[in-house]
Amino acid sequence: MSQNVPSGFGAYLRRGAQLLSNPKGLKRLVVQAAKKLNGSGSEKIKAVGEQLGLLIDLLKAYIAGDYRDIAPQAIASVAGAVIYFVVPLDGVPDFLFGWGFIDDAAVISYVIAQLSSELESFKQWQDAITDGSPLEIEPPGHAIQLPSKTQNQDNSPKSDLD
């Protein structure tokens, strides 16, 4: 990845890499991200909503085992960006009206730019097997409960995605 990594994204990238070995946690992440995306009225998120939807679809296909033609570092970046979006208290807390999703949009745009060729390959694969509609995924039995604090002492994001 380039040297222009958004501030604080490294911890989410590491968390995304860790989450790849936890299919149930990945599934919970995807469900929560889709709910947050669909419920977001933020203009900043709407601007990158299609891109975020693509990242969510990629994670869905990866979880299902249908699409694995992606480098581990790339799928970890996708998971990290989606975690960053889901966690409400990241670089700029989401509750700050008008500003809270700017950093989320920056991280999503960064990952999209860094993984453009991988994402183009995924879109081609997706178009070949579907009519372009989003892939469906069964929701887990319960929603993710995010803690009120998102950083632990080692400055990495905390969540119950495990």
N, C-alpha and C positions, 0 to 999 in steps of 0.2 A: 504494500500500500504506500501511497505517497506520503510526503513529509507533512502535509497539511491536515493531519488527523484532527478532528474537532476535539477541543479541550474536554477531558474527562471520558472520552469514548473508550480509551484503552481498558479501563476496568470493565466496561460492558462487553467489550470484545472477548476478554478472558472469561467472563461469565457465560457468554454465548458458546464459547468452545467447551466449557464444562457441561453445559446443558445438552450438548449433542449426544451425550451418552445416557440421557434420561428421556426416553420417548414420551412418558406420561407428562413430564414437566414441559417438554416442547409442545405437546398437544394443549396443555393448559395455557401456555403462552400464546399460541395461535388463536385460541378461542377468546381470550381476553383482549388481544390486539384487535381482532375483528370487531368485537363489541365496542371497544373504545373508538375505533375508526368510524364505525357506523353511527355512533352517538355524538361524535365531535362536530360542533358547529363552528369550529375555528377556521377562519379563512386561510391561515397558514398551513393547516393540515390538509384542507381541501386542495391546496395548490400541489401537494405531493401525495394526495390520496391514492391516485392511480399507481404511482410508484410503490407506495407502501402496500397496496393491495397485491402487487406483483411479488413483493418480498414475502407476504403472508402466504400467497399461493405456492411459492417455491418451498416454503417450510412445510406446508400441507403435503405436497408431493414427496418431499424428503421423508417426512414422518411415515407416510404410507409405504415407503420403499419403492415408489413408482419412478422417482427421479433421483439418481445418485451420480449423474455425470457432472459433478461439481467438486472442486478442490475443497479439502477440509477447512482451509483458512477462509475460503470464500463463504461457505455455508455458516461458519462461525461468525463472520462479519454480518451476515444476514440476521442471524439469531441475535447478535449484539445490538444491532440497530432496532430490531423489534422490541427487545427488552428495554432499550433506552426510551422508546415510545411509550411502553406500558407503564414504566415506573414514573409515578407522578412527581417525585421530588428529585429531579436530575439536575443538570447544570442550571437551568432556569425552571423553577417549579411551575407545573402546568396550571396551577390556580391563579397565577398572575395574569389577569385578563389582558389580552392583546399581546403579551410577550411570552407567555408560558410555553407555547409550541414552536417558537422560533428556533430554539436549539434542536428540538425533535426534527423539524423540517431540514435543518442543516445536516444533521447526522444521516437522515434518510437520503438526502441528495448526495452526500459524500459517498455513501456505500453504493448507490446506484451508479455514480460516475466511475468508481473504482472497479466495479464488477460488470461493466457494460457488456463485454463480450459473453461472459457467463450467463447474464440475464437474457441476452438476445438468443442464445442457444436454448435456454429454458422456454422462452416464449415460442420459439419455433417448435419445440417438442410439444408444448401445451396445445398449440394450434393444431398440430397433427393428430392429437388424440382426443381433443374435445372440440366443441364448437366455439371455443373462446370463453365459455362461462367459467366462473371460479370453481375450483375443486371443492367438494363437500367434505366435511370432517365431522365425526361424531363428537359432540361436546363431552367433556369429562363429567363425572358425577357431581363435582362442586367447582365453584369459581375460585380463582386465585385470590387469596387474601394478602394484600400487600401490607407490610409493616408501615408504621408511621414514619420511621426513619429508613432511608434507603442506602445509607452508607454505614459500614462497620468500621472498626478501628483501622483496618488495613486499607481503607478508602476504596473498597470494592462494593458494588451495589448489593443490597440484600433483598431477597424476595423468597417466597416459599415455592418457587418453581421446581424445586427438587422433588 
